[in-house]
Amino acid sequence: MEKEATTPRPVCAQEALALLNCAAENPYDRDKCLALLDALRECIAQKKVKKFSLAEAGSTSTTEAPRSK
């Protein structure tokens, strides 16, 4: 049986991504995003996360958000 190569996921990645996507939705649903924020805070407390960081630019493919004029 072959083992699949898996990339480790950052702690609370699913919760953080859900919150970011919620904040980007239009129309913005504040109550939904607050619930997702609470879920992220709970995950952080359970996993005892002290600090988050993003990958350095250039280490992965990135896309820039459109700049407002």
C-alpha positions as CSV (number, residue, x, y, z in Angstrom):
1,M,0.0,0.0,0.0
2,E,1.3,3.5,-0.9
3,K,1.5,6.3,1.5
4,E,0.1,9.6,0.3
5,A,2.4,12.6,0.7
6,T,0.5,15.1,2.8
7,T,1.5,18.6,3.5
8,P,0.9,19.6,7.1
9,R,-1.9,22.1,7.5
10,P,-1.3,25.2,9.7
11,V,-3.0,25.1,13.1
12,C,-6.6,26.4,12.9
13,A,-6.2,26.9,9.1
14,Q,-9.8,25.9,8.3
15,E,-11.2,28.3,10.9
16,A,-9.0,31.2,9.7
17,L,-9.8,30.6,6.1
18,A,-13.5,30.5,6.7
19,L,-13.3,33.8,8.6
20,L,-11.3,35.5,5.8
21,N,-13.7,34.2,3.1
22,C,-16.7,35.5,5.2
23,A,-15.1,38.9,5.5
24,A,-14.6,39.0,1.7
25,E,-18.3,38.0,0.9
26,N,-20.6,40.6,-0.5
27,P,-23.0,41.3,1.1
28,Y,-21.1,41.1,4.4
29,D,-22.9,39.0,7.0
30,R,-21.6,40.4,10.3
31,D,-23.3,37.8,12.5
32,K,-22.0,34.9,10.5
33,C,-18.4,36.4,10.6
34,L,-18.7,36.9,14.3
35,A,-19.6,33.3,14.8
36,L,-16.6,32.3,12.7
37,L,-14.4,34.6,14.7
38,D,-15.6,32.9,17.9
39,A,-14.8,29.5,16.3
40,L,-11.3,30.7,15.4
41,R,-10.7,32.0,19.0
42,E,-11.9,28.7,20.4
43,C,-9.4,26.8,18.2
44,I,-6.6,29.1,19.1
45,A,-7.3,28.6,22.8
46,Q,-7.5,24.8,22.4
47,K,-4.3,24.6,20.4
48,K,-2.5,27.2,22.6
49,V,-1.5,29.3,19.5
50,K,0.7,32.2,20.4
51,K,1.2,33.8,17.0
52,F,0.3,33.4,13.3
53,S,2.6,34.2,10.4
54,L,2.2,34.1,6.6
55,A,4.5,32.5,4.2
56,E,7.2,34.8,2.7
57,A,6.4,36.4,-0.6
58,G,7.8,34.3,-3.5
59,S,7.8,31.0,-1.5
60,T,4.4,30.2,-3.0
61,S,2.4,31.5,-6.0
62,T,0.4,34.5,-4.9
63,T,-2.1,36.8,-6.5
64,E,-2.4,40.5,-5.6
65,A,-5.7,42.0,-4.7
66,P,-6.8,44.8,-7.0
67,R,-5.6,48.2,-5.7
68,S,-8.2,50.8,-5.2
69,K,-7.7,54.2,-6.8
